C-alpha cells in the first residue's frame, strides 16, 4: 500500500466546502503535488476537512472549480483514472441549485521506469500522462498503455551475463542457473558483454533483459 499522505500545513476552514477530492492509493509524489497546489492557490481556496482512509484520503475543498482543475492536472501528470461527478446539495438564497462535486483520482499501479506485463507483452514504462507510453521489450517498439486495461507490475532483479554466443544467456536470479535471454533482439542493443551486470524481469519462466 502507498505511504500515508502527509497533508500538514494546509489552510483550513471548518465551515464550508464545495467539493471532495478523493485520492486513492496515492504515492508520495501525488500527495506532494496536491499539497503544493493547494498552498499556492488563492486564499479563497481552503481545505475544511481531511479524512484519512485505508485506501487513501478525502479532502473537502472550498472551491469546485479548483478541485476539478486539480483533478485534471493530476491525471495529466500521473495518468491513472479520473471520475468527476456532482450531486444536488440545495438551493441558494436566490433559488439557484447548488451542487457539490466529487473528484475521484486513482493513479496507476505502475510508475515511470517500472516494467509491466500488459496484454501479454513485457513493457518498460517510459512516461505517464493522459496516456502511458513505453517500450516493448520483445520487439523494442513503442507501446501505448491503456489505463483501463489490466497491467501487472513485474519485479526488476539483478543478474549477470554468463554467455554471448551462440546466444545471449544470463543468470536466473532465483535458481542461479544460466538461462537464455528471451528478448535477445532488444538486448542486443544494450551493449552487453560477458560478465556485464544486467537488470532482468521474469515472466512465465523466461528471463527478459531490461537494461544494464
C-alpha positions in Angstrom: 0.0 0.0 0.0 1.2 3.5 -0.8 2.7 5.6 2.0 0.1 7.6 4.0 -0.1 11.1 2.6 1.4 13.9 4.6 -1.1 16.8 4.4 0.1 19.1 7.2 0.4 22.9 6.6 -2.8 23.3 4.6 -5.0 26.3 5.0 -8.2 25.2 6.8 -11.7 26.5 7.0 -14.0 24.3 9.1 -17.3 25.8 7.9 -17.6 25.4 4.1 -16.8 23.1 1.2 -18.0 22.7 -2.4 -16.0 19.7 -3.5 -14.4 16.5 -2.3 -11.1 15.5 -3.8 -10.8 11.7 -3.3 -7.2 10.3 -3.7 -7.0 6.6 -3.8 -3.7 4.8 -3.1 -1.7 8.0 -3.8 2.0 7.9 -4.0 4.1 10.4 -2.1 4.7 12.4 -5.3 0.9 12.7 -5.8 0.3 13.9 -2.3 3.2 16.4 -2.5 1.7 17.7 -5.8 -1.7 18.2 -4.1 -0.3 20.0 -1.0 1.9 22.2 -3.2 -1.1 23.1 -5.5 -3.3 23.9 -2.5 -0.7 26.0 -0.7 -0.1 28.0 -3.9 -3.8 28.6 -4.6 -5.9 31.7 -3.8 -6.7 32.4 -0.2 -10.3 31.7 -1.2 -9.3 28.0 -1.8 -9.2 26.3 1.6 -9.5 22.8 2.9 -12.3 22.4 5.5 -11.6 18.7 6.4 -9.2 15.8 5.7 -10.4 12.3 6.2 -7.8 9.5 6.1 -8.9 6.1 4.8 -7.2 2.8 4.4 -7.2 3.3 0.6 -6.2 7.0 0.6 -7.6 10.3 1.7 -10.6 12.7 1.1 -10.0 16.4 1.1 -13.1 18.7 1.5 -12.3 21.8 -0.6 -14.0 25.2 -0.7 -13.8 25.6 -4.5 -15.5 23.3 -7.1 -13.5 24.8 -9.9 -10.2 24.3 -8.1 -10.9 20.7 -7.2 -11.9 19.8 -10.8 -8.8 21.6 -12.2 -6.5 19.9 -9.7 -8.0 16.5 -10.6 -7.4 17.1 -14.3 -3.8 18.2 -13.6 -3.2 15.1 -11.5 -4.5 13.0 -14.4 -2.3 14.9 -16.9 0.8 14.4 -14.8 0.4 10.9 -13.3 -2.2 9.2 -15.5 -4.5 6.6 -14.0 -8.2 7.3 -13.8 -10.3 10.4 -13.1 -14.0 10.5 -12.3 -15.9 13.7 -11.8 -19.5 13.7 -10.5 -21.9 16.1 -8.9 -24.9 15.9 -6.7 -27.5 18.5 -5.7 -26.8 20.0 -2.3 -29.6 22.5 -2.0 -30.8 25.9 -3.2 -29.0 29.3 -2.9 -30.6 32.4 -1.4 -31.8 33.4 -4.9 -33.2 29.9 -5.6 -30.4 28.6 -7.8 -29.4 25.0 -7.5 -26.2 24.4 -5.5 -24.1 21.3 -6.4 -21.3 19.6 -4.6 -18.7 17.9 -6.7 -16.7 14.7 -6.1 -13.3 14.3 -7.9 -12.0 10.8 -7.7 -8.4 10.2 -8.7 -6.6 6.9 -8.8 -3.0 6.7 -10.0 -2.0 3.6 -12.0 -0.4 0.6 -10.2 2.9 1.4 -12.0 5.3 4.3 -12.3 7.7 5.6 -14.8 10.7 3.2 -15.0 8.6 0.2 -14.0 8.3 -3.0 -16.1 4.8 -4.3 -16.5 3.0 -7.3 -18.1 0.5 -5.7 -20.4 -1.7 -7.7 -22.9 0.9 -10.5 -23.0 3.8 -8.1 -23.6 6.6 -7.1 -21.3 6.7 -3.2 -21.4 9.2 -0.8 -19.9 7.2 2.3 -18.9 8.9 5.5 -20.1 6.3 8.2 -19.4 2.9 8.8 -17.7 0.2 11.3 -18.5 -3.1 11.1 -20.3 -1.6 8.1 -22.0 1.2 5.9 -20.6 4.0 5.1 -23.1 6.8 2.6 -23.0 9.0 0.2 -24.9 8.0 -3.4 -25.8 11.0 -5.4 -24.5 10.3 -8.2 -27.1 10.4 -6.0 -30.2 11.9 -2.7 -29.0 8.9 -0.9 -30.5 7.0 1.9 -28.8 4.0 0.8 -26.8 0.9 2.8 -25.7 -0.7 1.6 -22.5 -4.5 2.0 -21.8 -5.1 2.6 -18.1 -8.4 0.9 -18.3 -6.8 -2.4 -19.2 -5.1 -4.7 -16.7 -1.4 -4.4 -16.1 0.8 -6.3 -13.7 3.9 -4.7 -12.3 7.0 -7.0 -12.5 9.9 -7.1 -10.1 13.1 -6.0 -11.7 16.1 -8.0 -10.4 19.8 -8.0 -10.8 21.6 -10.6 -12.9 24.9 -11.2 -14.8 25.5 -12.0 -18.4 27.0 -15.5 -18.5 27.3 -16.2 -22.2 27.2 -14.2 -25.5 27.5 -16.9 -28.2 25.8 -18.7 -29.8 23.1 -16.8 -28.0 22.8 -14.4 -25.0 22.4 -16.0 -21.6 22.1 -14.6 -18.1 22.0 -16.0 -14.6 18.5 -16.7 -13.3 18.1 -14.5 -10.2 16.2 -17.3 -8.3 17.8 -20.6 -9.3 21.2 -19.1 -10.3 21.2 -21.3 -13.4 22.3 -19.9 -16.7 19.3 -19.2 -18.9 18.8 -17.8 -22.5 17.7 -14.2 -22.6 14.3 -14.4 -24.3 14.2 -10.9 -25.8 17.6 -11.2 -27.5 16.7 -8.7 -30.3 16.1 -5.9 -27.7 19.0 -7.0 -25.6 21.4 -6.8 -28.5 21.2 -3.0 -28.3 22.2 -2.8 -24.7 26.0 -3.3 -25.4 26.3 -6.3 -23.1 29.4 -8.2 -22.6 30.2 -11.5 -20.8 30.2 -10.7 -17.1 28.1 -7.5 -17.5 25.6 -6.7 -14.9 22.1 -6.6 -16.3 18.7 -5.9 -14.8 16.1 -8.5 -15.7 12.4 -9.5 -15.1 10.9 -13.0 -15.1 7.7 -13.9 -16.8 6.4 -17.5 -17.4 9.8 -18.8 -16.5 11.6 -16.7 -19.1 14.3 -14.2 -18.5 13.9 -10.7 -20.1 16.8 -8.2 -20.2 15.7 -4.7 -19.2 18.8 -2.5 -19.0 22.3 -2.5 -17.5 
